[in-house]
Amino acid sequence: MPEAEMAALLRAVLDEVCADLAPSEMATRERIAARLGDLARSGQCSVDDLKRAGRDVLTRAPTMWR
């Protein structure tokens, strides 16, 4: 997938997953974006996989809280 197309896909998934987040929750949005980027680099680029991974970040506390 071309880089610009992948960036647009990642942005769309990020926006969808973060739609209900308050603007002050930038750290959560950044964690989700990082996870989506990791998946994209590993080749796991289906929209369903990306959405699932983004939602998974929302349901899990950051590592420092565990």
Protein Blocks (a to p, Z undefined) as FASTA:
>chain_A
ZZklmmmmmmmmmmmmmmmpcfklmmmmmmmmmmmmmmmmnopacfklmmmmmmmmmmpc
cfklZZ
